[in-house]
């Protein structure tokens, strides 16, 4: 995120995540942001949230909050990619941002270099 857009980006993602926590749990939670890396053009922000969940509903609550936060991040002009990986949790948003041509090129490379599909199957593209 560029420095000139960071403050608005931060506020939008934080507010959307706080609303999602309240809606999913009925209780206010915490949303934090730290920079994993800082560059002359801007920071690489990393958001975390903390909320009180209910046993038996934890996964559904987490998913509702994670979905809202990820949607807000993209709507505010960010990218779901992380400083070291995308990961399975981010895959639906990565698919929305990743060009199809890149996916096709990666599939072709994996067919040649990883023919048995052993390297992170299903993380960046479907096997």
Secondary structure by P-SEA (a helix, b strand, c coil): ccccccaaaaaaaaaaaaaaaaaaccbbbbbbbbbccccccccbbbbbbbbbbccccaaaaaaaaaaaaaaaaaaacccccccccccccaaaaaaacccaaaaaaaaaaaaaccccccccccccccc
